[in-house]
Amino acid sequence: MVKLELQSAQVNDESIQAVYPSPLDLRFGGRDTRAMQILEPSSYGNVLPLLPSAHDAGHLTFSRAVLEGRMPGRILVDDVANPASANVLNDCGFDALLGSPPSEPLGPLLESISNEHMSEEPGLLVDVTGTWTAVLEPLLGAPFGRKEYHPPLEPPRDRPLAAGFELVPITVDVANLFEGAVDPWVVRIWGGAEAFVATAPGFAVLAENGDLAAFCTACGIGGGEAEIEIGTNDRYRRLGLARVAAVAFIDVSKGQGLVPAWTCQADNEPSWRLADSLGFREFRTVNCFNFNRGFKA
């Protein structure tokens, strides 16, 4: 079994000053909740001991991306100097719960986070350490599972591309085809087509008529990992097109020094079957909670 260790993030305050222009106070109804505090970028290194390695936990590409200033977000901790609890909020919507939950009631804290500090993207709280579920379930309802995978031990085998289709790198023109063909979430979270193409490697499969049929790209890059985002246009399913794009993406990402990372909802059978066929190795299922703006305790 391959053991992957993420390198500690090198945080550069200047590189993320535009994203975090000033310190923020976490308050509820004008009162400091004291349960968690906003961690300033200069202190991001303090939360690194709470992050498991990539061998032990998935979904952490998004947290590493915030720590490294690659994606916007915020970090909440119970103690700035020596945190035992942390919530890494990534504006793409994947938020990691680290350490153990604080002892204070979470209702007011969650309400404040939801209404003051979350982006407009649909949110997901990932119980990375498995210690938060018991205290969150009474507030957020039953969790659902997401599978986490180790990367393939060997490069996945190529399969012939179906006749009438072409594999191409994702360019700005291709990125502009996402709307109306597949979920354009990945284009949005990188800040639009130009920023997406400039930041994330990716491949698309185009039909002869110019339709975007399938794609594979990165929805997060951090800690030496590239979290895979993959999809197929409903009109072109069951042709193996997404797999062709994934093989190309895995090859290029490894060439750039990135380890491909795969996570998916436990009931998303097409996703986990594709992961299996590419050689990704499932190692655990983690509890998650839907958590969006407008939450009321």
Buried (B, 14 or more C-beta within 10 A) or exposed (E): EEEBEBEEBEBEEEEBEEBBEEEBEBEBEEEEBEBBBBBBBEBBBBBBEBBBEBBBBBBBBBBBBBBBBBBBBBBBBBBEEEBBBBBBBBBBBBBBBBBBBBEBEBBBBBBBBBEEBBBEBBBBBBBBBEBBBEBBEEBBEEBBEBBBBBBBEEEBEEEEBBEEBEBBBBEEEBBBBBEEBBEBBBBBBBBEBEBBBEBBBBBBBBBEEEBBBBBBBBBBBBBBBBBBBBBBBEEBEEBBBBBBBBBBBBBBBBEEEBBBBBBBBBEEEEBBEBBEBBBBBBBBBBBBBBBBBEBEE
